[in-house]
Amino acid sequence: MSYTPTSRTYVLQLRRTIKAPLQRLYQAMERDEDRSAWLHCNTTVQPVIGGMFQSANGADAEFLELHPHELWRLEWKNPRHKPGSEVVIKFVKNGRWETTIYVRHWRIRCKSDYEELHNGWRRVLDSLETYLERGQFEDSDPDVPQSAL
């Protein structure tokens, strides 16, 4: 985790190594049927430049850059949910059976938004890891706001 104010905004950085091949981890992020099994809200992902990432809880983002199995870069669009912040999600293969996923979210306007997003991204990575390593998703954590992502 990184907590770095830059230009009066905050930068969030998380990293998680998951025991799953790169192809499988990427598939779990991209495919609706996989994502609905581990993510706690309905989402739509259109993984093309200009495509949208939309969730029922208000996180709407546009794909600015996309390199399949390597990198997603998105800009948050919803005016009620951290608009103008950007995210890079990077996928790195670690041998045959492990993948590291990096999340960098920046241009976060205030500390409370940073904390909410940190909890949300941590929860996303926890749930993804549990789904891929154990074949199940984590139950909701009452201490983490569901609107975080």
PyMOL commands that place a pseudoatom at each C-alpha (Angstrom):
pseudoatom trace, name=CA, resn=MET, resi=1, chain=A, elem=C, hetatm=0, pos=[0.000, 0.000, 0.000]
pseudoatom trace, name=CA, resn=SER, resi=2, chain=A, elem=C, hetatm=0, pos=[1.182, 3.470, -0.773]
pseudoatom trace, name=CA, resn=TYR, resi=3, chain=A, elem=C, hetatm=0, pos=[-0.236, 6.715, 0.561]
pseudoatom trace, name=CA, resn=THR, resi=4, chain=A, elem=C, hetatm=0, pos=[1.367, 9.507, -1.421]
pseudoatom trace, name=CA, resn=PRO, resi=5, chain=A, elem=C, hetatm=0, pos=[-0.121, 12.966, -1.825]
pseudoatom trace, name=CA, resn=THR, resi=6, chain=A, elem=C, hetatm=0, pos=[0.959, 14.381, -5.192]
pseudoatom trace, name=CA, resn=SER, resi=7, chain=A, elem=C, hetatm=0, pos=[-0.256, 17.687, -6.569]
pseudoatom trace, name=CA, resn=ARG, resi=8, chain=A, elem=C, hetatm=0, pos=[-2.917, 17.789, -3.862]
pseudoatom trace, name=CA, resn=THR, resi=9, chain=A, elem=C, hetatm=0, pos=[-4.246, 14.386, -4.844]
pseudoatom trace, name=CA, resn=TYR, resi=10, chain=A, elem=C, hetatm=0, pos=[-3.616, 10.899, -3.502]
pseudoatom trace, name=CA, resn=VAL, resi=11, chain=A, elem=C, hetatm=0, pos=[-2.142, 7.823, -5.156]
pseudoatom trace, name=CA, resn=LEU, resi=12, chain=A, elem=C, hetatm=0, pos=[-3.145, 4.314, -4.173]
pseudoatom trace, name=CA, resn=GLN, resi=13, chain=A, elem=C, hetatm=0, pos=[-0.968, 1.322, -5.064]
pseudoatom trace, name=CA, resn=LEU, resi=14, chain=A, elem=C, hetatm=0, pos=[-1.682, -2.318, -4.297]
pseudoatom trace, name=CA, resn=ARG, resi=15, chain=A, elem=C, hetatm=0, pos=[-0.066, -5.559, -5.396]
pseudoatom trace, name=CA, resn=ARG, resi=16, chain=A, elem=C, hetatm=0, pos=[-1.281, -9.122, -5.018]
pseudoatom trace, name=CA, resn=THR, resi=17, chain=A, elem=C, hetatm=0, pos=[0.270, -12.387, -6.165]
pseudoatom trace, name=CA, resn=ILE, resi=18, chain=A, elem=C, hetatm=0, pos=[-2.370, -15.003, -6.871]
pseudoatom trace, name=CA, resn=LYS, resi=19, chain=A, elem=C, hetatm=0, pos=[-1.806, -18.714, -7.438]
pseudoatom trace, name=CA, resn=ALA, resi=20, chain=A, elem=C, hetatm=0, pos=[-3.407, -18.827, -10.872]
pseudoatom trace, name=CA, resn=PRO, resi=21, chain=A, elem=C, hetatm=0, pos=[-2.005, -18.762, -14.406]
pseudoatom trace, name=CA, resn=LEU, resi=22, chain=A, elem=C, hetatm=0, pos=[-2.099, -15.368, -16.110]
pseudoatom trace, name=CA, resn=GLN, resi=23, chain=A, elem=C, hetatm=0, pos=[-4.669, -16.534, -18.672]
pseudoatom trace, name=CA, resn=ARG, resi=24, chain=A, elem=C, hetatm=0, pos=[-7.068, -17.728, -15.944]
pseudoatom trace, name=CA, resn=LEU, resi=25, chain=A, elem=C, hetatm=0, pos=[-6.721, -14.568, -13.834]
pseudoatom trace, name=CA, resn=TYR, resi=26, chain=A, elem=C, hetatm=0, pos=[-7.320, -12.348, -16.850]
pseudoatom trace, name=CA, resn=GLN, resi=27, chain=A, elem=C, hetatm=0, pos=[-10.333, -14.418, -17.850]
pseudoatom trace, name=CA, resn=ALA, resi=28, chain=A, elem=C, hetatm=0, pos=[-11.799, -13.990, -14.340]
pseudoatom trace, name=CA, resn=MET, resi=29, chain=A, elem=C, hetatm=0, pos=[-11.467, -10.205, -14.714]
pseudoatom trace, name=CA, resn=GLU, resi=30, chain=A, elem=C, hetatm=0, pos=[-12.790, -9.974, -18.260]
pseudoatom trace, name=CA, resn=ARG, resi=31, chain=A, elem=C, hetatm=0, pos=[-15.612, -12.522, -18.567]
pseudoatom trace, name=CA, resn=ASP, resi=32, chain=A, elem=C, hetatm=0, pos=[-19.044, -11.674, -17.149]
pseudoatom trace, name=CA, resn=GLU, resi=33, chain=A, elem=C, hetatm=0, pos=[-19.759, -15.206, -15.928]
pseudoatom trace, name=CA, resn=ASP, resi=34, chain=A, elem=C, hetatm=0, pos=[-16.480, -15.367, -13.990]
pseudoatom trace, name=CA, resn=ARG, resi=35, chain=A, elem=C, hetatm=0, pos=[-16.701, -11.812, -12.638]
pseudoatom trace, name=CA, resn=SER, resi=36, chain=A, elem=C, hetatm=0, pos=[-20.244, -12.314, -11.376]
pseudoatom trace, name=CA, resn=ALA, resi=37, chain=A, elem=C, hetatm=0, pos=[-18.989, -15.295, -9.348]
pseudoatom trace, name=CA, resn=TRP, resi=38, chain=A, elem=C, hetatm=0, pos=[-16.435, -13.291, -7.354]
pseudoatom trace, name=CA, resn=LEU, resi=39, chain=A, elem=C, hetatm=0, pos=[-17.302, -9.585, -7.548]
pseudoatom trace, name=CA, resn=HIS, resi=40, chain=A, elem=C, hetatm=0, pos=[-20.002, -8.433, -5.136]
pseudoatom trace, name=CA, resn=CYS, resi=41, chain=A, elem=C, hetatm=0, pos=[-21.975, -6.257, -7.522]
pseudoatom trace, name=CA, resn=ASN, resi=42, chain=A, elem=C, hetatm=0, pos=[-23.185, -6.558, -11.089]
pseudoatom trace, name=CA, resn=THR, resi=43, chain=A, elem=C, hetatm=0, pos=[-20.648, -5.215, -13.573]
pseudoatom trace, name=CA, resn=THR, resi=44, chain=A, elem=C, hetatm=0, pos=[-20.328, -4.801, -17.296]
pseudoatom trace, name=CA, resn=VAL, resi=45, chain=A, elem=C, hetatm=0, pos=[-16.903, -4.720, -18.909]
pseudoatom trace, name=CA, resn=GLN, resi=46, chain=A, elem=C, hetatm=0, pos=[-16.322, -3.768, -22.536]
pseudoatom trace, name=CA, resn=PRO, resi=47, chain=A, elem=C, hetatm=0, pos=[-12.568, -4.382, -22.862]
pseudoatom trace, name=CA, resn=VAL, resi=48, chain=A, elem=C, hetatm=0, pos=[-11.885, -2.142, -25.877]
pseudoatom trace, name=CA, resn=ILE, resi=49, chain=A, elem=C, hetatm=0, pos=[-10.506, 1.395, -26.104]
pseudoatom trace, name=CA, resn=GLY, resi=50, chain=A, elem=C, hetatm=0, pos=[-13.462, 3.670, -25.356]
pseudoatom trace, name=CA, resn=GLY, resi=51, chain=A, elem=C, hetatm=0, pos=[-15.383, 0.748, -23.836]
pseudoatom trace, name=CA, resn=MET, resi=52, chain=A, elem=C, hetatm=0, pos=[-16.861, 1.022, -20.376]
pseudoatom trace, name=CA, resn=PHE, resi=53, chain=A, elem=C, hetatm=0, pos=[-16.454, -0.646, -17.015]
pseudoatom trace, name=CA, resn=GLN, resi=54, chain=A, elem=C, hetatm=0, pos=[-19.755, -0.146, -15.195]
pseudoatom trace, name=CA, resn=SER, resi=55, chain=A, elem=C, hetatm=0, pos=[-20.904, -1.455, -11.855]
pseudoatom trace, name=CA, resn=ALA, resi=56, chain=A, elem=C, hetatm=0, pos=[-24.269, -1.340, -10.135]
pseudoatom trace, name=CA, resn=ASN, resi=57, chain=A, elem=C, hetatm=0, pos=[-22.716, 0.589, -7.243]
pseudoatom trace, name=CA, resn=GLY, resi=58, chain=A, elem=C, hetatm=0, pos=[-21.695, 3.595, -9.342]
pseudoatom trace, name=CA, resn=ALA, resi=59, chain=A, elem=C, hetatm=0, pos=[-18.144, 2.908, -10.482]
pseudoatom trace, name=CA, resn=ASP, resi=60, chain=A, elem=C, hetatm=0, pos=[-18.246, 3.860, -14.152]
pseudoatom trace, name=CA, resn=ALA, resi=61, chain=A, elem=C, hetatm=0, pos=[-14.957, 4.036, -16.017]
pseudoatom trace, name=CA, resn=GLU, resi=62, chain=A, elem=C, hetatm=0, pos=[-13.809, 4.288, -19.617]
pseudoatom trace, name=CA, resn=PHE, resi=63, chain=A, elem=C, hetatm=0, pos=[-10.977, 2.187, -21.051]
pseudoatom trace, name=CA, resn=LEU, resi=64, chain=A, elem=C, hetatm=0, pos=[-8.231, 4.574, -22.164]
pseudoatom trace, name=CA, resn=GLU, resi=65, chain=A, elem=C, hetatm=0, pos=[-5.642, 1.895, -22.879]
pseudoatom trace, name=CA, resn=LEU, resi=66, chain=A, elem=C, hetatm=0, pos=[-5.870, -1.870, -23.167]
pseudoatom trace, name=CA, resn=HIS, resi=67, chain=A, elem=C, hetatm=0, pos=[-3.227, -4.534, -23.725]
pseudoatom trace, name=CA, resn=PRO, resi=68, chain=A, elem=C, hetatm=0, pos=[-4.891, -7.947, -23.276]
pseudoatom trace, name=CA, resn=HIS, resi=69, chain=A, elem=C, hetatm=0, pos=[-3.252, -10.055, -20.569]
pseudoatom trace, name=CA, resn=GLU, resi=70, chain=A, elem=C, hetatm=0, pos=[-0.973, -7.119, -19.673]
pseudoatom trace, name=CA, resn=LEU, resi=71, chain=A, elem=C, hetatm=0, pos=[-2.661, -3.836, -18.775]
pseudoatom trace, name=CA, resn=TRP, resi=72, chain=A, elem=C, hetatm=0, pos=[-5.927, -1.931, -18.378]
pseudoatom trace, name=CA, resn=ARG, resi=73, chain=A, elem=C, hetatm=0, pos=[-5.969, 1.858, -17.967]
pseudoatom trace, name=CA, resn=LEU, resi=74, chain=A, elem=C, hetatm=0, pos=[-9.291, 3.472, -17.102]
pseudoatom trace, name=CA, resn=GLU, resi=75, chain=A, elem=C, hetatm=0, pos=[-10.666, 6.877, -16.195]
pseudoatom trace, name=CA, resn=TRP, resi=76, chain=A, elem=C, hetatm=0, pos=[-13.467, 7.050, -13.622]
pseudoatom trace, name=CA, resn=LYS, resi=77, chain=A, elem=C, hetatm=0, pos=[-16.426, 8.893, -15.199]
pseudoatom trace, name=CA, resn=ASN, resi=78, chain=A, elem=C, hetatm=0, pos=[-19.358, 8.857, -12.777]
pseudoatom trace, name=CA, resn=PRO, resi=79, chain=A, elem=C, hetatm=0, pos=[-19.682, 12.400, -11.358]
pseudoatom trace, name=CA, resn=ARG, resi=80, chain=A, elem=C, hetatm=0, pos=[-20.807, 10.988, -7.981]
pseudoatom trace, name=CA, resn=HIS, resi=81, chain=A, elem=C, hetatm=0, pos=[-18.011, 8.404, -7.659]
pseudoatom trace, name=CA, resn=LYS, resi=82, chain=A, elem=C, hetatm=0, pos=[-14.444, 9.807, -7.720]
pseudoatom trace, name=CA, resn=PRO, resi=83, chain=A, elem=C, hetatm=0, pos=[-14.664, 11.380, -11.218]
pseudoatom trace, name=CA, resn=GLY, resi=84, chain=A, elem=C, hetatm=0, pos=[-11.439, 12.143, -13.045]
pseudoatom trace, name=CA, resn=SER, resi=85, chain=A, elem=C, hetatm=0, pos=[-9.377, 9.624, -11.108]
pseudoatom trace, name=CA, resn=GLU, resi=86, chain=A, elem=C, hetatm=0, pos=[-7.458, 7.066, -13.152]
pseudoatom trace, name=CA, resn=VAL, resi=87, chain=A, elem=C, hetatm=0, pos=[-6.593, 3.426, -12.662]
pseudoatom trace, name=CA, resn=VAL, resi=88, chain=A, elem=C, hetatm=0, pos=[-3.973, 1.139, -14.159]
pseudoatom trace, name=CA, resn=ILE, resi=89, chain=A, elem=C, hetatm=0, pos=[-4.356, -2.578, -13.587]
pseudoatom trace, name=CA, resn=LYS, resi=90, chain=A, elem=C, hetatm=0, pos=[-1.278, -4.502, -14.637]
pseudoatom trace, name=CA, resn=PHE, resi=91, chain=A, elem=C, hetatm=0, pos=[-1.059, -8.297, -14.982]
pseudoatom trace, name=CA, resn=VAL, resi=92, chain=A, elem=C, hetatm=0, pos=[2.383, -9.928, -14.662]
pseudoatom trace, name=CA, resn=LYS, resi=93, chain=A, elem=C, hetatm=0, pos=[3.039, -13.638, -15.140]
pseudoatom trace, name=CA, resn=ASN, resi=94, chain=A, elem=C, hetatm=0, pos=[5.223, -15.202, -12.409]
pseudoatom trace, name=CA, resn=GLY, resi=95, chain=A, elem=C, hetatm=0, pos=[6.128, -18.560, -13.832]
pseudoatom trace, name=CA, resn=ARG, resi=96, chain=A, elem=C, hetatm=0, pos=[3.503, -21.047, -14.905]
pseudoatom trace, name=CA, resn=TRP, resi=97, chain=A, elem=C, hetatm=0, pos=[1.121, -20.994, -11.932]
pseudoatom trace, name=CA, resn=GLU, resi=98, chain=A, elem=C, hetatm=0, pos=[1.249, -17.498, -10.395]
pseudoatom trace, name=CA, resn=THR, resi=99, chain=A, elem=C, hetatm=0, pos=[0.268, -14.029, -11.520]
pseudoatom trace, name=CA, resn=THR, resi=100, chain=A, elem=C, hetatm=0, pos=[0.835, -10.695, -9.830]
pseudoatom trace, name=CA, resn=ILE, resi=101, chain=A, elem=C, hetatm=0, pos=[-1.803, -8.045, -10.286]
pseudoatom trace, name=CA, resn=TYR, resi=102, chain=A, elem=C, hetatm=0, pos=[-0.871, -4.409, -9.655]
pseudoatom trace, name=CA, resn=VAL, resi=103, chain=A, elem=C, hetatm=0, pos=[-3.460, -1.696, -9.084]
pseudoatom trace, name=CA, resn=ARG, resi=104, chain=A, elem=C, hetatm=0, pos=[-2.499, 1.970, -9.212]
pseudoatom trace, name=CA, resn=HIS, resi=105, chain=A, elem=C, hetatm=0, pos=[-5.321, 4.480, -8.699]
pseudoatom trace, name=CA, resn=TRP, resi=106, chain=A, elem=C, hetatm=0, pos=[-4.388, 8.172, -8.734]
pseudoatom trace, name=CA, resn=ARG, resi=107, chain=A, elem=C, hetatm=0, pos=[-5.826, 11.688, -8.887]
pseudoatom trace, name=CA, resn=ILE, resi=108, chain=A, elem=C, hetatm=0, pos=[-7.860, 10.822, -5.803]
pseudoatom trace, name=CA, resn=ARG, resi=109, chain=A, elem=C, hetatm=0, pos=[-9.078, 14.117, -4.403]
pseudoatom trace, name=CA, resn=CYS, resi=110, chain=A, elem=C, hetatm=0, pos=[-9.237, 13.557, -0.639]
pseudoatom trace, name=CA, resn=LYS, resi=111, chain=A, elem=C, hetatm=0, pos=[-8.093, 11.228, 2.103]
pseudoatom trace, name=CA, resn=SER, resi=112, chain=A, elem=C, hetatm=0, pos=[-11.581, 9.807, 2.720]
pseudoatom trace, name=CA, resn=ASP, resi=113, chain=A, elem=C, hetatm=0, pos=[-11.905, 8.889, -0.993]
pseudoatom trace, name=CA, resn=TYR, resi=114, chain=A, elem=C, hetatm=0, pos=[-8.443, 7.321, -0.813]
pseudoatom trace, name=CA, resn=GLU, resi=115, chain=A, elem=C, hetatm=0, pos=[-9.465, 5.223, 2.195]
pseudoatom trace, name=CA, resn=GLU, resi=116, chain=A, elem=C, hetatm=0, pos=[-12.740, 4.158, 0.591]
pseudoatom trace, name=CA, resn=LEU, resi=117, chain=A, elem=C, hetatm=0, pos=[-10.994, 3.198, -2.649]
pseudoatom trace, name=CA, resn=HIS, resi=118, chain=A, elem=C, hetatm=0, pos=[-8.208, 1.404, -0.781]
pseudoatom trace, name=CA, resn=ASN, resi=119, chain=A, elem=C, hetatm=0, pos=[-10.765, -0.712, 1.074]
pseudoatom trace, name=CA, resn=GLY, resi=120, chain=A, elem=C, hetatm=0, pos=[-12.654, -1.346, -2.163]
pseudoatom trace, name=CA, resn=TRP, resi=121, chain=A, elem=C, hetatm=0, pos=[-9.596, -2.424, -4.157]
pseudoatom trace, name=CA, resn=ARG, resi=122, chain=A, elem=C, hetatm=0, pos=[-8.347, -4.565, -1.271]
pseudoatom trace, name=CA, resn=ARG, resi=123, chain=A, elem=C, hetatm=0, pos=[-11.725, -6.253, -1.175]
pseudoatom trace, name=CA, resn=VAL, resi=124, chain=A, elem=C, hetatm=0, pos=[-11.713, -6.802, -4.959]
pseudoatom trace, name=CA, resn=LEU, resi=125, chain=A, elem=C, hetatm=0, pos=[-8.276, -8.433, -4.791]
pseudoatom trace, name=CA, resn=ASP, resi=126, chain=A, elem=C, hetatm=0, pos=[-9.242, -10.551, -1.749]
pseudoatom trace, name=CA, resn=SER, resi=127, chain=A, elem=C, hetatm=0, pos=[-12.347, -11.809, -3.516]
pseudoatom trace, name=CA, resn=LEU, resi=128, chain=A, elem=C, hetatm=0, pos=[-10.517, -12.493, -6.797]
pseudoatom trace, name=CA, resn=GLU, resi=129, chain=A, elem=C, hetatm=0, pos=[-7.791, -14.396, -4.958]
pseudoatom trace, name=CA, resn=THR, resi=130, chain=A, elem=C, hetatm=0, pos=[-10.293, -16.472, -2.980]
pseudoatom trace, name=CA, resn=TYR, resi=131, chain=A, elem=C, hetatm=0, pos=[-12.276, -17.300, -6.112]
pseudoatom trace, name=CA, resn=LEU, resi=132, chain=A, elem=C, hetatm=0, pos=[-9.246, -18.369, -8.130]
pseudoatom trace, name=CA, resn=GLU, resi=133, chain=A, elem=C, hetatm=0, pos=[-7.388, -20.229, -5.382]
pseudoatom trace, name=CA, resn=ARG, resi=134, chain=A, elem=C, hetatm=0, pos=[-10.351, -21.860, -3.611]
pseudoatom trace, name=CA, resn=GLY, resi=135, chain=A, elem=C, hetatm=0, pos=[-13.132, -21.748, -6.185]
pseudoatom trace, name=CA, resn=GLN, resi=136, chain=A, elem=C, hetatm=0, pos=[-15.382, -19.551, -4.047]
pseudoatom trace, name=CA, resn=PHE, resi=137, chain=A, elem=C, hetatm=0, pos=[-15.946, -15.895, -3.291]
pseudoatom trace, name=CA, resn=GLU, resi=138, chain=A, elem=C, hetatm=0, pos=[-15.612, -14.086, 0.009]
pseudoatom trace, name=CA, resn=ASP, resi=139, chain=A, elem=C, hetatm=0, pos=[-18.694, -13.042, 1.954]
pseudoatom trace, name=CA, resn=SER, resi=140, chain=A, elem=C, hetatm=0, pos=[-19.387, -9.353, 2.378]
pseudoatom trace, name=CA, resn=ASP, resi=141, chain=A, elem=C, hetatm=0, pos=[-17.318, -7.546, 4.982]
pseudoatom trace, name=CA, resn=PRO, resi=142, chain=A, elem=C, hetatm=0, pos=[-19.644, -5.238, 6.941]
pseudoatom trace, name=CA, resn=ASP, resi=143, chain=A, elem=C, hetatm=0, pos=[-16.759, -2.858, 7.682]
pseudoatom trace, name=CA, resn=VAL, resi=144, chain=A, elem=C, hetatm=0, pos=[-16.063, -2.160, 3.993]
pseudoatom trace, name=CA, resn=PRO, resi=145, chain=A, elem=C, hetatm=0, pos=[-18.478, 0.163, 2.162]
pseudoatom trace, name=CA, resn=GLN, resi=146, chain=A, elem=C, hetatm=0, pos=[-20.008, -1.638, -0.818]
pseudoatom trace, name=CA, resn=SER, resi=147, chain=A, elem=C, hetatm=0, pos=[-19.827, 1.606, -2.783]
pseudoatom trace, name=CA, resn=ALA, resi=148, chain=A, elem=C, hetatm=0, pos=[-16.022, 1.574, -2.697]
pseudoatom trace, name=CA, resn=LEU, resi=149, chain=A, elem=C, hetatm=0, pos=[-15.720, 0.199, -6.253]
for i in range(1, 149): cmd.bond("trace and resi %d" % i, "trace and resi %d" % (i + 1))
show_as sticks, trace
zoom trace
